[in-house]
Amino acid sequence: MNEILAKLSSYDIFVNLVPGALFFFFLSVSGIYTLGPNTVIGELVVYYFIGLVISRIGSVVIEPILKGCRIIKYGAYSDFVRASDKDPKIQILLEASNLFRTLLALVLVCAIAYNWNAIRAAAGLSDWAWVMICCALLVLLFLISFRKQNGFISKRVSHHSEPKDT
């Protein structure tokens, strides 16, 4: 157990694990759903996965909306990489920024969970249809996340492959 926790970065803990645990706390106190008796490791895995989903919603849904509304603005990625090499505090600030984005997504997901019965009734779909829709949305969410992450990797490789001026 300690080995697993030691391998989690502060980013994993604050951006994935904590929001997942907070979501299940919300579900429990609002009477929507209670996680049955499980092992601590089992609960951590569930919290981490749910937190990861919430984090990805923040990254691929909330962030583009905020950019489109001009609420947030990013500079050039190459400038970010250069600045991060010179100022390690930028990574800490980025982690905090991602945490706030994830918490924003958490509030949205909690609102949807709280109103889920009304949403289901209004849509009039079967349980099977909802399972299929949720699975398709998860596939889409992780596909877009995979694409976005690979874009960052490509930009970073390009940045470090450029000839340096001496």
Helices and strands as residue ranges (DSSP letters): H 2-7, H 10-11, I 12-17, H 18-29, H 40-57, I 58-62, H 63-68, H 77-86, H 89-114, H 116-123, H 127-161
